[in-house]
Amino acid sequence: MSIKKFIEKKIIEKAPFSVEYDHDAFPDFFRAKVRAVDARLQNWALLGSDFFSADDWQEIQLVKLKKLLVHAGTNVPYWRELFWKIGFDPQRISHARDIERIPMLTRAELKKIPQERLLAENIPKWRFIEASTSGSTGEPLRFFQDARDVFRRFINTNQEFRYAGTGHEPLTIVGLRKHHDLDDAGTSFSIWDLENPETRHTRIYPHVTQNPSVLVTAGSIVRRIAFFAQYDDIRPLFSKIFYRGEFLSDRIIRELSSFFNCQLFTTYGTRECSLLGIECERHVLHQAPWMNLTEVVGMDGARKAHGDVGDIVVTFFENYAMPIIRYRIGDTGNSVGQACRCGRSSPVIKLFGRRSMFIRVAGEKSIPLTVFTKHIDENYSDKIFRYQFLQKDPRLLVFRYVPMEKGQLVEEEAIRDSFTKCTYHKVRVEVEAADVLYTTSDGKTLPLVTESFGDSKASLGGSGAGLSENPER
């Protein structure tokens, strides 16, 4: 091994050193200087990682995995008790597959564990950063990020653009308000700027039609921009489009690429586990082995062979404040057992994810479900355990929710007013608390049911699915 590769691997294996100085005990200029040096080292090491072998990545992952598990088993009450109960000694792991003895966690199961039992006892409070998920699965979750993860997210944004061959081009950012890695990275517009005809014409269109830029947004918002551009007879100038967080089919990608006359690229991740994959210039999705250990498993928890579709399970290396271990993220995919033609040896994965879902509005183009789930995420994730939208008629939308505590109601009138506004006052909105939500025959709760639910049928992505009502607790 060359000295250069040895140093690169050590930088990637270790925690970012600047995090230890990134708090109020140090002056701002010093913190900024240390952070800049650390960022340069991290970017340099990840650039060199393009030439790592598969064995190099396995060694790095084992080092990071062992450190995380030893920390969790020593300092986090929930994991300490679980490891003792199953007789698991993290000091003795010698292969990544050794963690298959640890039971997997779903978001619903994670929410049932008292949060204080999931928090590390030895991490200073300034490193705990409160966060929440988007709620797109119908299960909003409040959790804590680690300051080291927040730093990594900024570094990963550089990799996102580098993998796709993007240089220092201006960025146009639509939505993604909580993606702080994009703060001050370009010109930002909110989803409401896009939906409002006045701001769309006076702010967004003048910006995107004068000079080419790189669009960064969510998958459903790309489709929304295409709709408005067609409707308003505007042709935006984008040199590339990066979409995050939502699955787009190959057909939709081809249609959008043809309409905007540019290539689309994606990164894949979750709020809880950060970056999972980056699409390279060959349009292949590479895992981010410096961030996570990703498994593809069947319903029985057994690891799937290359090419076989299964559930994605993630162990996240960069959250020592609230370790997330063997976490079912709710998506499906398969691992690809061959190297990418781009030359990188990082593992390749094909993710099927969650398709973008839309609320229908009579006389209008459908509105992305994320417009509605963001409102719940930002205002009610500590009060609502799980929820579901029901819509079999474009004139009626039913929002059903299971309270976090039995008998606890939320501000239903405020939710009704907000959702009515989102639909331009063209849809009657009903809000109701529920003990049960509709589930598919395999027990999954659909965030949006769009066909007749009274006769036990539903639709997601155009296919029917038998429904039943199952208790949520």
C-alpha positions as CSV (number, residue, x, y, z in Angstrom):
1,M,0.0,0.0,0.0
2,S,1.3,3.4,-0.9
3,I,1.7,6.1,1.8
4,K,-0.8,8.2,-0.1
5,K,-3.5,5.5,0.1
6,F,-2.7,4.8,3.7
7,I,-3.3,8.5,4.6
8,E,-6.5,8.6,2.6
9,K,-7.9,5.6,4.3
10,K,-7.0,6.9,7.8
11,I,-8.7,10.2,7.0
12,I,-11.9,8.5,5.9
13,E,-11.8,6.0,8.9
14,K,-11.6,8.7,11.5
15,A,-14.1,11.2,12.7
16,P,-13.8,14.8,11.2
17,F,-11.4,16.5,13.6
18,S,-13.0,19.9,13.1
19,V,-16.2,18.8,14.9
20,E,-14.4,18.9,18.2
21,Y,-13.8,22.7,17.8
22,D,-17.1,23.6,16.2
23,H,-18.9,25.1,19.2
24,D,-19.2,28.3,21.1
25,A,-16.1,27.8,23.2
26,F,-14.0,28.8,20.2
27,P,-14.1,32.0,18.2
28,D,-15.8,32.0,14.9
29,F,-12.7,32.7,12.8
30,F,-10.8,29.8,14.4
31,R,-13.8,27.4,13.8
32,A,-14.1,28.5,10.2
33,K,-10.4,28.0,9.6
34,V,-10.3,24.5,11.2
35,R,-13.4,23.5,9.3
36,A,-11.9,24.6,6.0
37,V,-8.8,22.6,6.6
38,D,-10.8,19.5,7.5
39,A,-13.0,19.9,4.5
40,R,-10.0,20.1,2.2
41,L,-8.6,16.9,3.7
42,Q,-11.9,15.0,3.5
43,N,-12.4,16.1,-0.2
44,W,-8.8,15.1,-1.0
45,A,-9.2,11.7,0.6
46,L,-12.6,11.0,-1.1
47,L,-11.1,12.0,-4.5
48,G,-8.4,9.4,-3.9
49,S,-11.0,6.8,-2.9
50,D,-12.0,6.6,-6.6
51,F,-9.0,4.3,-6.9
52,F,-9.7,2.1,-3.9
53,S,-10.3,-1.6,-4.4
54,A,-13.3,-3.5,-3.1
55,D,-11.1,-4.9,-0.4
56,D,-10.0,-1.4,0.7
57,W,-13.6,-0.4,1.2
58,Q,-14.4,-3.6,3.2
59,E,-11.5,-2.8,5.5
60,I,-12.6,0.8,6.0
61,Q,-16.2,-0.3,6.7
62,L,-15.1,-2.9,9.2
63,V,-13.1,-0.3,11.1
64,K,-15.9,2.2,11.2
65,L,-18.5,-0.4,12.0
66,K,-16.5,-1.8,15.0
67,K,-16.0,1.7,16.4
68,L,-19.7,2.5,16.2
69,L,-20.8,-0.8,17.7
70,V,-18.3,-0.6,20.6
71,H,-19.5,3.0,21.3
72,A,-23.2,2.0,21.2
73,G,-22.7,-1.1,23.3
74,T,-20.8,1.0,25.9
75,N,-22.6,4.3,26.0
76,V,-26.2,3.9,24.7
77,P,-28.7,2.2,27.1
78,Y,-30.8,0.6,24.5
79,W,-28.0,-1.0,22.6
80,R,-26.0,-1.9,25.7
81,E,-29.0,-3.8,27.0
82,L,-29.8,-5.4,23.7
83,F,-26.2,-6.6,23.1
84,W,-26.1,-8.1,26.6
85,K,-29.4,-9.8,26.0
86,I,-28.4,-11.5,22.7
87,G,-24.8,-12.2,23.8
88,F,-23.3,-9.9,21.2
89,D,-19.7,-8.6,21.8
90,P,-18.8,-5.8,19.3
91,Q,-15.1,-6.1,20.2
92,R,-15.1,-9.5,18.6
93,I,-16.5,-8.8,15.2
94,S,-14.2,-9.8,12.4
95,H,-16.5,-9.4,9.4
96,A,-19.4,-7.0,8.5
97,R,-21.8,-10.0,8.3
98,D,-21.3,-10.6,12.0
99,I,-23.9,-7.9,12.7
100,E,-26.7,-10.1,11.2
101,R,-27.2,-11.3,14.8
102,I,-28.5,-7.9,15.8
103,P,-32.3,-7.5,15.3
104,M,-33.4,-5.0,12.6
105,L,-35.4,-1.9,13.5
106,T,-38.2,-0.2,11.6
107,R,-39.2,3.4,12.0
108,A,-42.4,2.4,13.9
109,E,-40.3,0.3,16.3
110,L,-37.8,3.1,16.8
111,K,-40.6,5.5,17.7
112,K,-41.8,3.1,20.5
113,I,-38.4,3.2,22.3
114,P,-38.1,6.0,24.8
115,Q,-35.8,8.4,23.1
116,E,-33.5,8.9,26.1
117,R,-32.6,5.2,25.9
118,L,-31.3,5.8,22.3
119,L,-29.0,8.7,23.2
120,A,-25.3,8.4,24.0
121,E,-24.4,9.2,27.5
122,N,-20.8,10.4,26.7
123,I,-21.5,12.8,23.8
124,P,-21.6,16.5,24.7
125,K,-25.0,18.1,24.3
126,W,-23.8,20.6,21.7
127,R,-23.3,17.8,19.3
128,F,-27.0,16.8,19.4
129,I,-28.9,18.4,16.6
130,E,-32.7,17.9,16.6
131,A,-34.1,16.8,13.3
132,S,-37.2,15.2,11.8
133,T,-38.0,13.1,8.8
134,S,-40.2,14.2,5.9
135,G,-43.1,12.0,6.9
136,S,-43.5,10.8,3.3
137,T,-44.0,7.2,4.6
138,G,-46.8,8.3,6.9
139,E,-44.6,7.9,10.0
140,P,-43.0,11.2,11.0
141,L,-40.0,10.7,13.2
142,R,-38.1,13.2,15.5
143,F,-34.5,12.2,16.2
144,F,-31.1,13.7,16.9
145,Q,-28.3,14.1,14.3
146,D,-24.7,14.3,15.3
147,A,-22.7,17.4,14.4
148,R,-20.2,15.2,12.7
149,D,-22.9,14.0,10.3
150,V,-23.9,17.5,9.5
151,F,-20.2,18.2,8.5
152,R,-20.2,15.0,6.4
153,R,-23.3,16.1,4.5
154,F,-21.5,19.3,3.3
155,I,-18.6,17.1,2.1
156,N,-20.9,14.7,0.4
157,T,-22.5,17.5,-1.6
158,N,-19.2,18.1,-3.3
159,Q,-19.0,14.3,-4.1
160,E,-22.5,14.4,-5.5
161,F,-21.5,17.0,-8.1
162,R,-18.1,15.5,-8.7
163,Y,-19.4,12.0,-9.5
164,A,-21.6,13.5,-12.2
165,G,-18.8,15.6,-13.7
166,T,-20.3,19.0,-12.6
167,G,-17.8,21.8,-12.1
168,H,-18.4,25.2,-10.5
169,E,-21.6,26.0,-12.3
170,P,-24.3,28.2,-10.6
171,L,-27.0,26.3,-8.8
172,T,-30.8,26.8,-8.7
173,I,-32.3,25.2,-5.7
174,V,-36.1,24.6,-5.4
175,G,-37.6,23.3,-2.2
176,L,-35.1,21.3,0.0
177,R,-35.4,23.9,2.8
178,K,-34.0,21.5,5.4
179,H,-31.1,20.4,3.2
180,H,-28.6,22.6,5.0
181,D,-25.7,21.4,2.9
182,L,-27.2,23.6,0.2
183,D,-27.3,26.7,2.4
184,D,-25.8,29.6,0.4
185,A,-24.8,27.2,-2.4
186,G,-26.9,28.9,-5.0
187,T,-30.2,30.8,-5.7
188,S,-33.0,29.2,-3.6
189,F,-36.7,29.2,-4.1
190,S,-39.4,27.6,-1.9
191,I,-42.1,25.2,-3.1
192,W,-44.5,28.0,-2.4
193,D,-42.6,30.3,-4.8
194,L,-43.2,27.7,-7.5
195,E,-46.9,27.2,-6.7
196,N,-47.7,30.9,-6.5
197,P,-48.3,32.3,-10.1
198,E,-47.0,35.7,-9.2
199,T,-43.6,34.6,-7.7
200,R,-43.2,32.0,-10.4
201,H,-43.4,34.7,-13.1
202,T,-41.6,37.5,-11.3
203,R,-38.8,35.6,-9.5
204,I,-38.3,32.0,-10.8
205,Y,-38.8,32.4,-14.6
206,P,-36.5,35.4,-15.0
207,H,-33.8,33.5,-13.1
208,V,-34.0,30.2,-15.0
209,T,-34.5,31.5,-18.5
210,Q,-31.5,34.0,-18.7
211,N,-28.5,31.8,-18.0
212,P,-28.0,28.0,-17.7
213,S,-27.7,26.6,-14.2
214,V,-27.8,23.3,-12.4
215,L,-31.2,22.5,-10.9
216,V,-31.2,20.8,-7.5
217,T,-34.5,19.7,-6.1
218,A,-36.8,16.8,-5.3
219,G,-38.0,14.3,-7.8
220,S,-41.7,15.3,-7.6
221,I,-40.7,19.0,-7.8
222,V,-38.8,18.4,-11.1
223,R,-42.1,17.1,-12.5
224,R,-44.0,20.1,-11.1
225,I,-41.5,22.5,-12.7
226,A,-42.0,20.7,-16.1
227,F,-45.8,21.0,-15.7
228,F,-45.7,24.7,-15.0
229,A,-43.1,25.4,-17.7
230,Q,-45.4,23.7,-20.3
231,Y,-48.5,25.4,-18.9
232,D,-46.8,28.8,-18.9
233,D,-45.0,28.2,-22.2
234,I,-41.6,28.7,-20.6
235,R,-38.4,26.8,-21.4
236,P,-36.0,26.9,-18.4
237,L,-32.2,26.6,-19.2
238,F,-30.7,23.8,-17.1
239,S,-27.3,22.2,-17.8
240,K,-28.0,19.3,-15.4
241,I,-30.7,18.4,-13.0
242,F,-30.0,16.7,-9.6
243,Y,-33.0,15.3,-7.8
244,R,-33.0,14.0,-4.3
245,G,-35.1,11.8,-2.0
246,E,-37.7,10.4,-4.4
247,F,-37.8,7.6,-7.0
248,L,-38.4,8.4,-10.6
249,S,-38.9,5.7,-13.2
250,D,-36.7,5.3,-16.2
251,R,-39.6,6.4,-18.4
252,I,-40.2,9.6,-16.4
253,I,-36.5,10.4,-16.4
254,R,-36.4,10.0,-20.2
255,E,-39.4,12.3,-20.6
256,L,-37.9,15.0,-18.3
257,S,-34.5,14.8,-19.9
258,S,-36.1,15.3,-23.3
259,F,-38.2,18.2,-22.1
260,F,-35.4,20.0,-20.3
261,N,-32.7,18.9,-22.9
262,C,-30.3,17.9,-20.2
263,Q,-29.2,14.9,-18.1
264,L,-30.8,14.0,-14.7
265,F,-28.8,12.6,-11.8
266,T,-29.8,11.5,-8.4
267,T,-28.4,11.0,-4.9
268,Y,-30.2,8.7,-2.6
269,G,-30.4,9.0,1.2
270,T,-32.7,9.4,4.2
271,R,-32.9,12.1,6.9
272,E,-31.9,9.5,9.5
273,C,-29.0,7.8,7.6
274,S,-27.8,10.6,5.4
275,L,-26.2,9.6,2.0
276,L,-26.8,6.1,0.7
277,G,-25.9,6.4,-2.9
278,I,-24.5,8.8,-5.6
279,E,-25.1,8.5,-9.3
280,C,-22.0,8.7,-11.5
281,E,-21.5,10.0,-15.0
282,R,-22.4,6.5,-16.3
283,H,-25.8,6.8,-14.5
284,V,-24.9,4.0,-12.1
285,L,-25.8,4.4,-8.4
286,H,-22.7,3.8,-6.1
287,Q,-23.1,3.2,-2.4
288,A,-21.4,5.6,0.0
289,P,-19.3,3.1,2.0
290,W,-17.6,5.8,3.9
291,M,-21.0,6.7,5.4
292,N,-23.0,3.5,5.8
293,L,-23.0,-0.3,5.7
294,T,-26.0,-1.2,3.5
295,E,-27.6,-4.7,3.4
296,V,-30.3,-6.1,1.1
297,V,-32.4,-8.6,3.1
298,G,-35.5,-10.7,2.7
299,M,-38.6,-10.7,4.9
300,D,-36.9,-13.3,7.1
301,G,-33.9,-11.0,7.6
302,A,-31.5,-13.2,5.5
303,R,-29.1,-11.4,3.2
304,K,-30.1,-11.5,-0.5
305,A,-27.8,-12.6,-3.2
306,H,-26.6,-10.1,-5.8
307,G,-29.4,-9.2,-8.2
308,D,-32.2,-10.4,-5.8
309,V,-34.6,-7.6,-4.7
310,G,-35.0,-7.1,-1.0
311,D,-35.5,-4.6,1.8
312,I,-32.7,-2.0,2.3
313,V,-31.2,-2.1,5.8
314,V,-28.7,0.5,6.9
315,T,-26.1,0.9,9.7
316,F,-25.1,4.5,9.8
317,F,-21.5,5.3,10.8
318,E,-21.7,9.0,11.4
319,N,-24.2,9.4,14.3
320,Y,-22.6,8.7,17.6
321,A,-25.2,10.9,19.4
322,M,-28.1,8.6,18.5
323,P,-26.6,5.5,16.8
324,I,-28.8,3.9,14.1
325,I,-28.0,0.3,13.6
326,R,-29.6,-2.2,11.2
327,Y,-32.4,0.1,10.3
328,R,-35.0,-0.8,7.7
329,I,-35.5,2.4,5.8
330,G,-38.7,1.2,4.1
331,D,-37.3,1.0,0.5
332,T,-36.4,-1.9,-1.7
333,G,-33.5,-2.6,-4.0
334,N,-30.8,-5.0,-5.0
335,S,-27.0,-5.1,-4.9
336,V,-25.1,-5.4,-8.2
337,G,-22.2,-7.8,-8.1
338,Q,-20.1,-6.1,-10.8
339,A,-17.9,-3.0,-11.0
340,C,-19.1,0.2,-12.8
341,R,-17.5,1.2,-16.1
342,C,-16.6,4.6,-14.5
343,G,-13.7,2.8,-12.8
344,R,-14.8,3.2,-9.2
345,S,-14.8,0.1,-7.0
346,S,-17.3,1.2,-4.5
347,P,-20.3,-1.2,-4.3
348,V,-23.1,-0.6,-6.8
349,I,-26.8,-0.8,-5.8
350,K,-30.1,-0.4,-7.6
351,L,-32.8,1.2,-5.5
352,F,-36.4,1.1,-6.3
353,G,-37.4,3.5,-3.5
354,R,-40.7,5.1,-3.0
355,R,-42.4,6.5,-6.1
356,S,-43.5,10.1,-6.0
357,M,-47.2,10.3,-5.0
358,F,-49.7,13.1,-5.9
359,I,-52.9,14.5,-4.6
360,R,-55.5,15.1,-7.4
361,V,-57.2,18.5,-7.7
362,A,-60.2,19.0,-9.9
363,G,-59.3,21.2,-12.9
364,E,-55.6,21.3,-11.8
365,K,-52.5,19.2,-12.3
366,S,-51.9,16.9,-9.3
367,I,-50.0,18.3,-6.4
368,P,-47.0,16.3,-4.9
369,L,-47.9,14.6,-1.7
370,T,-44.7,16.0,-0.2
371,V,-46.3,19.5,-0.1
372,F,-48.7,18.0,2.5
373,T,-46.4,15.8,4.4
374,K,-43.9,18.6,4.9
375,H,-46.6,20.5,6.9
376,I,-47.1,17.5,9.2
377,D,-43.3,17.0,9.5
378,E,-42.7,20.6,10.5
379,N,-45.6,21.0,12.9
380,Y,-46.9,17.7,14.2
381,S,-44.2,15.0,14.2
382,D,-44.2,15.0,18.0
383,K,-48.0,14.6,18.2
384,I,-48.9,12.2,15.3
385,F,-47.7,8.6,15.4
386,R,-48.7,7.7,11.9
387,Y,-51.1,9.0,9.2
388,Q,-52.6,8.4,5.8
389,F,-54.3,10.3,3.0
390,L,-57.4,8.9,1.4
391,Q,-58.7,10.2,-2.0
392,K,-61.0,8.4,-4.3
393,D,-62.5,11.7,-5.7
394,P,-60.6,14.8,-6.8
395,R,-63.0,16.9,-4.8
396,L,-62.5,15.2,-1.4
397,L,-59.3,14.5,0.6
398,V,-59.5,12.6,3.9
399,F,-56.5,12.9,6.3
400,R,-56.5,10.2,9.0
401,Y,-54.0,10.1,11.8
402,V,-53.1,8.1,14.8
403,P,-52.2,10.3,17.8
404,M,-48.9,9.8,19.5
405,E,-50.8,9.2,22.7
406,K,-54.3,7.6,22.8
407,G,-57.0,10.3,23.1
408,Q,-54.6,13.2,22.3
409,L,-56.0,15.3,19.4
410,V,-54.1,17.8,17.3
411,E,-55.3,21.1,15.9
412,E,-57.6,19.5,13.3
413,E,-59.0,22.8,12.1
414,A,-55.6,24.2,11.4
415,I,-54.6,21.1,9.4
416,R,-57.8,21.4,7.5
417,D,-57.2,25.0,6.6
418,S,-53.6,24.4,5.6
419,F,-54.5,21.5,3.3
420,T,-57.4,23.4,1.8
421,K,-55.1,26.2,0.9
422,C,-52.6,23.7,-0.6
423,T,-55.4,22.6,-3.0
424,Y,-56.3,26.1,-4.0
425,H,-59.6,25.7,-2.1
426,K,-60.8,23.3,-4.8
427,V,-60.9,20.2,-2.5
428,R,-62.9,19.6,0.6
429,V,-60.6,18.4,3.3
430,E,-61.7,16.2,6.2
431,V,-59.5,15.4,9.2
432,E,-60.1,12.5,11.5
433,A,-58.3,10.7,14.4
434,A,-58.2,7.0,14.0
435,D,-57.2,3.9,16.0
436,V,-56.4,2.0,12.8
437,L,-55.2,2.8,9.3
438,Y,-55.7,0.9,6.1
439,T,-52.9,-1.6,5.2
440,T,-52.0,-3.8,2.3
441,S,-52.3,-7.6,2.5
442,D,-48.6,-7.8,3.5
443,G,-49.1,-5.4,6.4
444,K,-47.7,-2.2,4.9
445,T,-49.4,1.2,5.5
446,L,-49.8,3.2,2.3
447,P,-49.2,7.0,2.8
448,L,-51.8,7.6,0.1
449,V,-54.8,5.5,-1.0
450,T,-56.1,6.8,-4.3
451,E,-58.9,4.4,-5.3
452,S,-62.0,3.2,-3.5
453,F,-61.1,2.3,0.0
454,G,-64.6,1.5,1.1
455,D,-64.6,-1.8,-0.9
456,S,-61.1,-2.8,0.3
457,K,-59.1,-1.7,-2.7
458,A,-56.3,0.8,-3.1
459,S,-53.8,2.0,-5.6
460,L,-50.2,2.9,-5.5
461,G,-48.4,3.7,-8.7
462,G,-51.3,2.4,-10.7
463,S,-51.7,-1.1,-9.3
464,G,-54.5,-2.3,-7.0
465,A,-53.7,-3.6,-3.6
466,G,-56.1,-5.3,-1.2
467,L,-56.5,-3.4,2.0
468,S,-57.5,-4.2,5.6
469,E,-57.7,-2.1,8.8
470,N,-55.0,-3.0,11.3
471,P,-54.5,-1.5,14.7
472,E,-51.5,0.8,14.9
473,R,-50.6,0.0,18.5
